[in-house]
Amino acid sequence: MQSIIDQFQLENAVLLPQAIKVGIINESYSLRSAVEGGKSYFLQRINHNIFQNVEGLQNNIERVTSHIRQILTDAGETDVERKVLRVVPTKDGKLYYKTPEGEYWRIYVLIENALSYERIDAESAYLAGKAFGNFQCQLASIDTDTLVESI
């Protein structure tokens, strides 16, 4: 897996990948920083049987996250990196890496102390709905002609 990680523009060395047992579509790993104060990352093998247009998928993610990042920055948000994903490009500038075997991989900067829930209660469902509504509002001004169907 190190040969895959080496394809990306990481800012610092990372420890060995640790599997994360979340989701059912993609295979996920954490890449903790090997350097005190360095960035940690989130590595995923993209299920290209589900997402058959990986390039379109990754371009959509980059367009959406860049759009939201700009909205948050323009609004004076001080903690943008905790509120929107950051895609890590490969060394040749792509948003994913395709192995010689045909597997697709991507990396995001890890949002530290973020939580993922398998089950939620009514309050968590309310907060998730509120967050999704906010996400929809942030995307109201995006040029949808630049997005593609990816699934």
Disulfide bonds with the S-S distance in Angstrom:
none
